[in-house]
């Protein structure tokens, strides 16, 4: 819950996401040109994650049994 209350600002709107695997749960929100992405990995393995927004692409690693947040400024 901390990831949502700490990173999301009042008035942020949930936006659509596309997943390439069912191993990661993901949700994203946008406010004032900033996109906040929260990823949940419930598995016992590290999973590579690729965040894409237009031509922007970031490669991350989601640790086993972890939750992480990424912020992207448009």
PDB file of N, CA, C and O in Angstrom, chain B, residues numbered from 101:
ATOM      1  N   UNK B 101       0.815  -1.194   0.000  1.00  0.00           N
ATOM      2  CA  UNK B 101       0.000   0.000   0.000  1.00  0.00           C
ATOM      3  C   UNK B 101       0.864   1.265   0.000  1.00  0.00           C
ATOM      4  O   UNK B 101       0.464   2.292  -0.549  1.00  0.00           O
ATOM      5  N   UNK B 102       2.047   1.189   0.616  1.00  0.00           N
ATOM      6  CA  UNK B 102       2.917   2.351   0.703  1.00  0.00           C
ATOM      7  C   UNK B 102       3.249   2.893  -0.680  1.00  0.00           C
ATOM      8  O   UNK B 102       3.306   4.109  -0.866  1.00  0.00           O
ATOM      9  N   UNK B 103       3.467   2.017  -1.649  1.00  0.00           N
ATOM     10  CA  UNK B 103       3.825   2.469  -2.991  1.00  0.00           C
ATOM     11  C   UNK B 103       2.738   3.378  -3.573  1.00  0.00           C
ATOM     12  O   UNK B 103       3.043   4.321  -4.303  1.00  0.00           O
ATOM     13  N   UNK B 104       1.496   3.100  -3.258  1.00  0.00           N
ATOM     14  CA  UNK B 104       0.407   3.921  -3.779  1.00  0.00           C
ATOM     15  C   UNK B 104       0.312   5.241  -3.023  1.00  0.00           C
ATOM     16  O   UNK B 104       0.199   6.297  -3.646  1.00  0.00           O
ATOM     17  N   UNK B 105       0.355   5.204  -1.714  1.00  0.00           N
ATOM     18  CA  UNK B 105       0.181   6.432  -0.943  1.00  0.00           C
ATOM     19  C   UNK B 105       1.395   7.348  -1.040  1.00  0.00           C
ATOM     20  O   UNK B 105       1.251   8.568  -0.959  1.00  0.00           O
ATOM     21  N   UNK B 106       2.568   6.792  -1.208  1.00  0.00           N
ATOM     22  CA  UNK B 106       3.775   7.614  -1.282  1.00  0.00           C
ATOM     23  C   UNK B 106       3.967   8.249  -2.660  1.00  0.00           C
ATOM     24  O   UNK B 106       4.291   9.434  -2.752  1.00  0.00           O
ATOM     25  N   UNK B 107       3.773   7.487  -3.716  1.00  0.00           N
ATOM     26  CA  UNK B 107       4.096   7.966  -5.057  1.00  0.00           C
ATOM     27  C   UNK B 107       2.923   8.615  -5.790  1.00  0.00           C
ATOM     28  O   UNK B 107       3.139   9.502  -6.616  1.00  0.00           O
ATOM     29  N   UNK B 108       1.704   8.202  -5.515  1.00  0.00           N
ATOM     30  CA  UNK B 108       0.556   8.744  -6.252  1.00  0.00           C
ATOM     31  C   UNK B 108       0.042  10.018  -5.598  1.00  0.00           C
ATOM     32  O   UNK B 108      -0.117  10.093  -4.380  1.00  0.00           O
ATOM     33  N   UNK B 109      -0.209  11.002  -6.423  1.00  0.00           N
ATOM     34  CA  UNK B 109      -0.729  12.276  -5.938  1.00  0.00           C
ATOM     35  C   UNK B 109      -2.240  12.324  -6.139  1.00  0.00           C
ATOM     36  O   UNK B 109      -2.780  11.671  -7.031  1.00  0.00           O
ATOM     37  N   UNK B 110      -2.907  13.101  -5.305  1.00  0.00           N
ATOM     38  CA  UNK B 110      -4.356  13.256  -5.420  1.00  0.00           C
ATOM     39  C   UNK B 110      -4.714  13.705  -6.829  1.00  0.00           C
ATOM     40  O   UNK B 110      -4.080  14.603  -7.382  1.00  0.00           O
ATOM     41  N   UNK B 111      -5.721  13.084  -7.399  1.00  0.00           N
ATOM     42  CA  UNK B 111      -6.176  13.440  -8.732  1.00  0.00           C
ATOM     43  C   UNK B 111      -5.520  12.651  -9.852  1.00  0.00           C
ATOM     44  O   UNK B 111      -5.869  12.835 -11.018  1.00  0.00           O
ATOM     45  N   UNK B 112      -4.572  11.770  -9.522  1.00  0.00           N
ATOM     46  CA  UNK B 112      -3.931  10.947 -10.559  1.00  0.00           C
ATOM     47  C   UNK B 112      -4.982  10.040 -11.197  1.00  0.00           C
ATOM     48  O   UNK B 112      -5.849   9.496 -10.513  1.00  0.00           O
ATOM     49  N   UNK B 113      -4.890   9.887 -12.513  1.00  0.00           N
ATOM     50  CA  UNK B 113      -5.846   9.069 -13.261  1.00  0.00           C
ATOM     51  C   UNK B 113      -5.186   7.755 -13.668  1.00  0.00           C
ATOM     52  O   UNK B 113      -4.056   7.738 -14.157  1.00  0.00           O
ATOM     53  N   UNK B 114      -5.905   6.664 -13.460  1.00  0.00           N
ATOM     54  CA  UNK B 114      -5.390   5.361 -13.879  1.00  0.00           C
ATOM     55  C   UNK B 114      -5.368   5.306 -15.406  1.00  0.00           C
ATOM     56  O   UNK B 114      -6.313   5.743 -16.062  1.00  0.00           O
ATOM     57  N   UNK B 115      -4.290   4.770 -15.960  1.00  0.00           N
ATOM     58  CA  UNK B 115      -4.166   4.654 -17.410  1.00  0.00           C
ATOM     59  C   UNK B 115      -3.974   3.188 -17.794  1.00  0.00           C
ATOM     60  O   UNK B 115      -3.580   2.366 -16.968  1.00  0.00           O
ATOM     61  N   UNK B 116      -4.253   2.880 -19.038  1.00  0.00           N
ATOM     62  CA  UNK B 116      -4.146   1.511 -19.521  1.00  0.00           C
ATOM     63  C   UNK B 116      -2.705   1.061 -19.659  1.00  0.00           C
ATOM     64  O   UNK B 116      -1.812   1.863 -19.931  1.00  0.00           O
ATOM     65  N   UNK B 117      -2.490  -0.223 -19.469  1.00  0.00           N
ATOM     66  CA  UNK B 117      -1.176  -0.837 -19.637  1.00  0.00           C
ATOM     67  C   UNK B 117      -1.330  -2.122 -20.440  1.00  0.00           C
ATOM     68  O   UNK B 117      -2.417  -2.696 -20.505  1.00  0.00           O
ATOM     69  N   UNK B 118      -0.252  -2.562 -21.041  1.00  0.00           N
ATOM     70  CA  UNK B 118      -0.223  -3.833 -21.748  1.00  0.00           C
ATOM     71  C   UNK B 118       0.866  -4.688 -21.116  1.00  0.00           C
ATOM     72  O   UNK B 118       2.004  -4.241 -20.973  1.00  0.00           O
ATOM     73  N   UNK B 119       0.524  -5.910 -20.739  1.00  0.00           N
ATOM     74  CA  UNK B 119       1.502  -6.823 -20.143  1.00  0.00           C
ATOM     75  C   UNK B 119       1.915  -7.869 -21.163  1.00  0.00           C
ATOM     76  O   UNK B 119       1.112  -8.286 -21.997  1.00  0.00           O
ATOM     77  N   UNK B 120       3.159  -8.288 -21.095  1.00  0.00           N
ATOM     78  CA  UNK B 120       3.641  -9.359 -21.963  1.00  0.00           C
ATOM     79  C   UNK B 120       3.781 -10.678 -21.209  1.00  0.00           C
ATOM     80  O   UNK B 120       4.150 -11.693 -21.800  1.00  0.00           O
ATOM     81  N   UNK B 121       3.485 -10.671 -19.895  1.00  0.00           N
ATOM     82  CA  UNK B 121       3.543 -11.878 -19.084  1.00  0.00           C
ATOM     83  C   UNK B 121       2.520 -11.781 -17.963  1.00  0.00           C
ATOM     84  O   UNK B 121       2.190 -10.689 -17.502  1.00  0.00           O
ATOM     85  N   UNK B 122       2.027 -12.922 -17.535  1.00  0.00           N
ATOM     86  CA  UNK B 122       1.111 -12.953 -16.393  1.00  0.00           C
ATOM     87  C   UNK B 122       1.862 -13.042 -15.071  1.00  0.00           C
ATOM     88  O   UNK B 122       1.240 -13.060 -14.009  1.00  0.00           O
ATOM     89  N   UNK B 123       3.179 -13.097 -15.121  1.00  0.00           N
ATOM     90  CA  UNK B 123       3.977 -13.227 -13.900  1.00  0.00           C
ATOM     91  C   UNK B 123       4.098 -11.914 -13.135  1.00  0.00           C
ATOM     92  O   UNK B 123       4.442 -11.913 -11.953  1.00  0.00           O
ATOM     93  N   UNK B 124       3.820 -10.804 -13.799  1.00  0.00           N
ATOM     94  CA  UNK B 124       3.913  -9.481 -13.176  1.00  0.00           C
ATOM     95  C   UNK B 124       2.548  -8.816 -13.224  1.00  0.00           C
ATOM     96  O   UNK B 124       1.909  -8.767 -14.275  1.00  0.00           O
ATOM     97  N   UNK B 125       2.105  -8.305 -12.085  1.00  0.00           N
ATOM     98  CA  UNK B 125       0.888  -7.492 -12.063  1.00  0.00           C
ATOM     99  C   UNK B 125       1.341  -6.033 -12.156  1.00  0.00           C
ATOM    100  O   UNK B 125       2.321  -5.635 -11.526  1.00  0.00           O
ATOM    101  N   UNK B 126       0.626  -5.257 -12.937  1.00  0.00           N
ATOM    102  CA  UNK B 126       1.056  -3.877 -13.155  1.00  0.00           C
ATOM    103  C   UNK B 126      -0.148  -2.947 -13.228  1.00  0.00           C
ATOM    104  O   UNK B 126      -1.202  -3.308 -13.752  1.00  0.00           O
ATOM    105  N   UNK B 127       0.030  -1.756 -12.698  1.00  0.00           N
ATOM    106  CA  UNK B 127      -0.965  -0.708 -12.831  1.00  0.00           C
ATOM    107  C   UNK B 127      -0.211   0.604 -13.012  1.00  0.00           C
ATOM    108  O   UNK B 127       0.925   0.737 -12.556  1.00  0.00           O
ATOM    109  N   UNK B 128      -0.833   1.565 -13.671  1.00  0.00           N
ATOM    110  CA  UNK B 128      -0.162   2.839 -13.934  1.00  0.00           C
ATOM    111  C   UNK B 128      -1.143   3.990 -13.784  1.00  0.00           C
ATOM    112  O   UNK B 128      -2.342   3.852 -14.029  1.00  0.00           O
ATOM    113  N   UNK B 129      -0.598   5.131 -13.372  1.00  0.00           N
ATOM    114  CA  UNK B 129      -1.388   6.338 -13.163  1.00  0.00           C
ATOM    115  C   UNK B 129      -0.636   7.524 -13.754  1.00  0.00           C
ATOM    116  O   UNK B 129       0.591   7.509 -13.855  1.00  0.00           O
ATOM    117  N   UNK B 130      -1.398   8.567 -14.149  1.00  0.00           N
ATOM    118  CA  UNK B 130      -0.774   9.760 -14.715  1.00  0.00           C
ATOM    119  C   UNK B 130      -1.332  11.007 -14.054  1.00  0.00           C
ATOM    120  O   UNK B 130      -2.529  11.116 -13.787  1.00  0.00           O
ATOM    121  N   UNK B 131      -0.431  11.943 -13.801  1.00  0.00           N
ATOM    122  CA  UNK B 131      -0.836  13.261 -13.291  1.00  0.00           C
ATOM    123  C   UNK B 131       0.271  14.252 -13.611  1.00  0.00           C
ATOM    124  O   UNK B 131       1.446  13.998 -13.343  1.00  0.00           O
ATOM    125  N   UNK B 132      -0.115  15.381 -14.186  1.00  0.00           N
ATOM    126  CA  UNK B 132       0.808  16.490 -14.461  1.00  0.00           C
ATOM    127  C   UNK B 132       2.037  16.048 -15.253  1.00  0.00           C
ATOM    128  O   UNK B 132       3.152  16.474 -14.950  1.00  0.00           O
ATOM    129  N   UNK B 133       1.845  15.201 -16.261  1.00  0.00           N
ATOM    130  CA  UNK B 133       2.952  14.779 -17.108  1.00  0.00           C
ATOM    131  C   UNK B 133       3.858  13.726 -16.509  1.00  0.00           C
ATOM    132  O   UNK B 133       4.897  13.408 -17.087  1.00  0.00           O
ATOM    133  N   UNK B 134       3.493  13.180 -15.372  1.00  0.00           N
ATOM    134  CA  UNK B 134       4.291  12.140 -14.720  1.00  0.00           C
ATOM    135  C   UNK B 134       3.481  10.846 -14.685  1.00  0.00           C
ATOM    136  O   UNK B 134       2.322  10.838 -14.270  1.00  0.00           O
ATOM    137  N   UNK B 135       4.103   9.762 -15.121  1.00  0.00           N
ATOM    138  CA  UNK B 135       3.463   8.450 -15.083  1.00  0.00           C
ATOM    139  C   UNK B 135       4.109   7.637 -13.970  1.00  0.00           C
ATOM    140  O   UNK B 135       5.333   7.523 -13.901  1.00  0.00           O
ATOM    141  N   UNK B 136       3.284   7.080 -13.110  1.00  0.00           N
ATOM    142  CA  UNK B 136       3.745   6.226 -12.022  1.00  0.00           C
ATOM    143  C   UNK B 136       3.284   4.808 -12.309  1.00  0.00           C
ATOM    144  O   UNK B 136       2.093   4.560 -12.498  1.00  0.00           O
ATOM    145  N   UNK B 137       4.232   3.879 -12.340  1.00  0.00           N
ATOM    146  CA  UNK B 137       3.947   2.474 -12.637  1.00  0.00           C
ATOM    147  C   UNK B 137       4.291   1.649 -11.402  1.00  0.00           C
ATOM    148  O   UNK B 137       5.401   1.743 -10.879  1.00  0.00           O
ATOM    149  N   UNK B 138       3.338   0.840 -10.935  1.00  0.00           N
ATOM    150  CA  UNK B 138       3.569  -0.047  -9.796  1.00  0.00           C
ATOM    151  C   UNK B 138       3.532  -1.479 -10.307  1.00  0.00           C
ATOM    152  O   UNK B 138       2.570  -1.895 -10.953  1.00  0.00           O
ATOM    153  N   UNK B 139       4.600  -2.236 -10.007  1.00  0.00           N
ATOM    154  CA  UNK B 139       4.735  -3.617 -10.473  1.00  0.00           C
ATOM    155  C   UNK B 139       4.811  -4.562  -9.278  1.00  0.00           C
ATOM    156  O   UNK B 139       5.500  -4.281  -8.298  1.00  0.00           O
ATOM    157  N   UNK B 140       4.104  -5.675  -9.365  1.00  0.00           N
ATOM    158  CA  UNK B 140       4.077  -6.676  -8.300  1.00  0.00           C
ATOM    159  C   UNK B 140       4.505  -8.018  -8.868  1.00  0.00           C
ATOM    160  O   UNK B 140       3.891  -8.530  -9.805  1.00  0.00           O
ATOM    161  N   UNK B 141       5.560  -8.585  -8.297  1.00  0.00           N
ATOM    162  CA  UNK B 141       6.066  -9.897  -8.686  1.00  0.00           C
ATOM    163  C   UNK B 141       5.822 -10.852  -7.521  1.00  0.00           C
ATOM    164  O   UNK B 141       6.510 -10.772  -6.503  1.00  0.00           O
ATOM    165  N   UNK B 142       4.863 -11.743  -7.658  1.00  0.00           N
ATOM    166  CA  UNK B 142       4.547 -12.709  -6.604  1.00  0.00           C
ATOM    167  C   UNK B 142       5.315 -14.022  -6.765  1.00  0.00           C
ATOM    168  O   UNK B 142       5.179 -14.925  -5.939  1.00  0.00           O
ATOM    169  N   UNK B 143       6.115 -14.130  -7.818  1.00  0.00           N
ATOM    170  CA  UNK B 143       6.800 -15.388  -8.102  1.00  0.00           C
ATOM    171  C   UNK B 143       8.075 -15.534  -7.271  1.00  0.00           C
ATOM    172  O   UNK B 143       8.487 -14.615  -6.564  1.00  0.00           O
ATOM    173  N   UNK B 144       8.680 -16.706  -7.374  1.00  0.00           N
ATOM    174  CA  UNK B 144       9.928 -17.015  -6.678  1.00  0.00           C
ATOM    175  C   UNK B 144      11.150 -16.678  -7.532  1.00  0.00           C
ATOM    176  O   UNK B 144      12.272 -17.028  -7.164  1.00  0.00           O
ATOM    177  N   UNK B 145      10.952 -16.006  -8.663  1.00  0.00           N
ATOM    178  CA  UNK B 145      12.057 -15.737  -9.576  1.00  0.00           C
ATOM    179  C   UNK B 145      12.144 -14.263  -9.949  1.00  0.00           C
ATOM    180  O   UNK B 145      11.148 -13.541  -9.929  1.00  0.00           O
ATOM    181  N   UNK B 146      13.366 -13.828 -10.292  1.00  0.00           N
ATOM    182  CA  UNK B 146      13.540 -12.493 -10.849  1.00  0.00           C
ATOM    183  C   UNK B 146      12.983 -12.486 -12.263  1.00  0.00           C
ATOM    184  O   UNK B 146      13.106 -13.471 -12.991  1.00  0.00           O
ATOM    185  N   UNK B 147      12.373 -11.380 -12.647  1.00  0.00           N
ATOM    186  CA  UNK B 147      11.768 -11.287 -13.973  1.00  0.00           C
ATOM    187  C   UNK B 147      12.213  -9.981 -14.627  1.00  0.00           C
ATOM    188  O   UNK B 147      12.102  -8.918 -14.017  1.00  0.00           O
ATOM    189  N   UNK B 148      12.718 -10.050 -15.871  1.00  0.00           N
ATOM    190  CA  UNK B 148      13.044  -8.807 -16.568  1.00  0.00           C
ATOM    191  C   UNK B 148      11.760  -8.061 -16.933  1.00  0.00           C
ATOM    192  O   UNK B 148      10.764  -8.673 -17.319  1.00  0.00           O
ATOM    193  N   UNK B 149      11.796  -6.759 -16.810  1.00  0.00           N
ATOM    194  CA  UNK B 149      10.636  -5.918 -17.099  1.00  0.00           C
ATOM    195  C   UNK B 149      11.075  -4.833 -18.076  1.00  0.00           C
ATOM    196  O   UNK B 149      12.139  -4.234 -17.915  1.00  0.00           O
ATOM    197  N   UNK B 150      10.254  -4.586 -19.083  1.00  0.00           N
ATOM    198  CA  UNK B 150      10.530  -3.542 -20.062  1.00  0.00           C
ATOM    199  C   UNK B 150       9.390  -2.538 -20.019  1.00  0.00           C
ATOM    200  O   UNK B 150       8.248  -2.873 -20.331  1.00  0.00           O
ATOM    201  N   UNK B 151       9.698  -1.315 -19.635  1.00  0.00           N
ATOM    202  CA  UNK B 151       8.700  -0.246 -19.625  1.00  0.00           C
ATOM    203  C   UNK B 151       8.863   0.538 -20.916  1.00  0.00           C
ATOM    204  O   UNK B 151       9.938   1.063 -21.207  1.00  0.00           O
ATOM    205  N   UNK B 152       7.786   0.611 -21.684  1.00  0.00           N
ATOM    206  CA  UNK B 152       7.838   1.334 -22.961  1.00  0.00           C
ATOM    207  C   UNK B 152       6.777   2.428 -22.982  1.00  0.00           C
ATOM    208  O   UNK B 152       5.628   2.215 -22.595  1.00  0.00           O
ATOM    209  N   UNK B 153       7.192   3.593 -23.440  1.00  0.00           N
ATOM    210  CA  UNK B 153       6.292   4.725 -23.613  1.00  0.00           C
ATOM    211  C   UNK B 153       6.757   5.449 -24.868  1.00  0.00           C
ATOM    212  O   UNK B 153       7.731   6.201 -24.839  1.00  0.00           O
ATOM    213  N   UNK B 154       6.051   5.216 -25.968  1.00  0.00           N
ATOM    214  CA  UNK B 154       6.507   5.770 -27.240  1.00  0.00           C
ATOM    215  C   UNK B 154       7.859   5.186 -27.595  1.00  0.00           C
ATOM    216  O   UNK B 154       8.021   3.967 -27.647  1.00  0.00           O
ATOM    217  N   UNK B 155       8.835   6.058 -27.840  1.00  0.00           N
ATOM    218  CA  UNK B 155      10.181   5.602 -28.166  1.00  0.00           C
ATOM    219  C   UNK B 155      11.018   5.323 -26.925  1.00  0.00           C
ATOM    220  O   UNK B 155      12.103   4.750 -27.025  1.00  0.00           O
ATOM    221  N   UNK B 156      10.527   5.720 -25.767  1.00  0.00           N
ATOM    222  CA  UNK B 156      11.238   5.505 -24.511  1.00  0.00           C
ATOM    223  C   UNK B 156      11.106   4.048 -24.091  1.00  0.00           C
ATOM    224  O   UNK B 156      10.016   3.480 -24.154  1.00  0.00           O
ATOM    225  N   UNK B 157      12.211   3.438 -23.663  1.00  0.00           N
ATOM    226  CA  UNK B 157      12.173   2.067 -23.152  1.00  0.00           C
ATOM    227  C   UNK B 157      13.180   1.945 -22.017  1.00  0.00           C
ATOM    228  O   UNK B 157      14.333   2.353 -22.154  1.00  0.00           O
ATOM    229  N   UNK B 158      12.744   1.387 -20.907  1.00  0.00           N
ATOM    230  CA  UNK B 158      13.630   1.144 -19.773  1.00  0.00           C
ATOM    231  C   UNK B 158      13.565  -0.335 -19.426  1.00  0.00           C
ATOM    232  O   UNK B 158      12.487  -0.926 -19.375  1.00  0.00           O
ATOM    233  N   UNK B 159      14.728  -0.924 -19.188  1.00  0.00           N
ATOM    234  CA  UNK B 159      14.788  -2.329 -18.787  1.00  0.00           C
ATOM    235  C   UNK B 159      15.096  -2.383 -17.296  1.00  0.00           C
ATOM    236  O   UNK B 159      16.083  -1.813 -16.832  1.00  0.00           O
ATOM    237  N   UNK B 160      14.240  -3.074 -16.557  1.00  0.00           N
ATOM    238  CA  UNK B 160      14.385  -3.221 -15.112  1.00  0.00           C
ATOM    239  C   UNK B 160      14.366  -4.701 -14.767  1.00  0.00           C
ATOM    240  O   UNK B 160      14.029  -5.539 -15.604  1.00  0.00           O
ATOM    241  N   UNK B 161      14.729  -5.016 -13.540  1.00  0.00           N
ATOM    242  CA  UNK B 161      14.601  -6.384 -13.049  1.00  0.00           C
ATOM    243  C   UNK B 161      13.720  -6.362 -11.818  1.00  0.00           C
ATOM    244  O   UNK B 161      13.999  -5.648 -10.855  1.00  0.00           O
ATOM    245  N   UNK B 162      12.662  -7.140 -11.854  1.00  0.00           N
ATOM    246  CA  UNK B 162      11.766  -7.265 -10.709  1.00  0.00           C
ATOM    247  C   UNK B 162      12.247  -8.440  -9.868  1.00  0.00           C
ATOM    248  O   UNK B 162      12.227  -9.583 -10.323  1.00  0.00           O
ATOM    249  N   UNK B 163      12.673  -8.164  -8.657  1.00  0.00           N
ATOM    250  CA  UNK B 163      13.152  -9.215  -7.757  1.00  0.00           C
ATOM    251  C   UNK B 163      12.006 -10.152  -7.382  1.00  0.00           C
ATOM    252  O   UNK B 163      10.837  -9.776  -7.459  1.00  0.00           O
ATOM    253  N   UNK B 164      12.347 -11.361  -6.981  1.00  0.00           N
ATOM    254  CA  UNK B 164      11.342 -12.332  -6.555  1.00  0.00           C
ATOM    255  C   UNK B 164      10.541 -11.776  -5.382  1.00  0.00           C
ATOM    256  O   UNK B 164      11.095 -11.148  -4.479  1.00  0.00           O
ATOM    257  N   UNK B 165       9.239 -12.013  -5.407  1.00  0.00           N
ATOM    258  CA  UNK B 165       8.330 -11.601  -4.327  1.00  0.00           C
ATOM    259  C   UNK B 165       8.542 -10.140  -3.935  1.00  0.00           C
ATOM    260  O   UNK B 165       8.801  -9.825  -2.774  1.00  0.00           O
ATOM    261  N   UNK B 166       8.427  -9.260  -4.924  1.00  0.00           N
ATOM    262  CA  UNK B 166       8.684  -7.844  -4.652  1.00  0.00           C
ATOM    263  C   UNK B 166       7.618  -6.958  -5.278  1.00  0.00           C
ATOM    264  O   UNK B 166       6.863  -7.364  -6.161  1.00  0.00           O
ATOM    265  N   UNK B 167       7.594  -5.742  -4.782  1.00  0.00           N
ATOM    266  CA  UNK B 167       6.775  -4.696  -5.378  1.00  0.00           C
ATOM    267  C   UNK B 167       7.710  -3.519  -5.635  1.00  0.00           C
ATOM    268  O   UNK B 167       8.544  -3.184  -4.794  1.00  0.00           O
ATOM    269  N   UNK B 168       7.568  -2.903  -6.788  1.00  0.00           N
ATOM    270  CA  UNK B 168       8.426  -1.767  -7.101  1.00  0.00           C
ATOM    271  C   UNK B 168       7.638  -0.708  -7.851  1.00  0.00           C
ATOM    272  O   UNK B 168       6.621  -0.991  -8.485  1.00  0.00           O
ATOM    273  N   UNK B 169       8.130   0.513  -7.763  1.00  0.00           N
ATOM    274  CA  UNK B 169       7.478   1.642  -8.413  1.00  0.00           C
ATOM    275  C   UNK B 169       8.478   2.348  -9.309  1.00  0.00           C
ATOM    276  O   UNK B 169       9.629   2.558  -8.927  1.00  0.00           O
ATOM    277  N   UNK B 170       8.036   2.712 -10.499  1.00  0.00           N
ATOM    278  CA  UNK B 170       8.854   3.496 -11.425  1.00  0.00           C
ATOM    279  C   UNK B 170       8.085   4.759 -11.767  1.00  0.00           C
ATOM    280  O   UNK B 170       6.869   4.721 -11.960  1.00  0.00           O
ATOM    281  N   UNK B 171       8.790   5.870 -11.842  1.00  0.00           N
ATOM    282  CA  UNK B 171       8.179   7.130 -12.246  1.00  0.00           C
ATOM    283  C   UNK B 171       8.818   7.595 -13.544  1.00  0.00           C
ATOM    284  O   UNK B 171      10.040   7.580 -13.691  1.00  0.00           O
ATOM    285  N   UNK B 172       7.980   8.007 -14.478  1.00  0.00           N
ATOM    286  CA  UNK B 172       8.435   8.458 -15.787  1.00  0.00           C
ATOM    287  C   UNK B 172       7.857   9.846 -16.031  1.00  0.00           C
ATOM    288  O   UNK B 172       6.650  10.053 -15.911  1.00  0.00           O
ATOM    289  N   UNK B 173       8.724  10.795 -16.374  1.00  0.00           N
ATOM    290  CA  UNK B 173       8.239  12.123 -16.759  1.00  0.00           C
ATOM    291  C   UNK B 173       8.116  12.163 -18.264  1.00  0.00           C
ATOM    292  O   UNK B 173       9.055  11.821 -18.984  1.00  0.00           O
ATOM    293  N   UNK B 174       6.940  12.588 -18.744  1.00  0.00           N
ATOM    294  CA  UNK B 174       6.717  12.654 -20.197  1.00  0.00           C
ATOM    295  C   UNK B 174       7.370  13.881 -20.776  1.00  0.00           C
ATOM    296  O   UNK B 174       7.293  14.110 -21.983  1.00  0.00           O
TER     297      UNK B 174
END
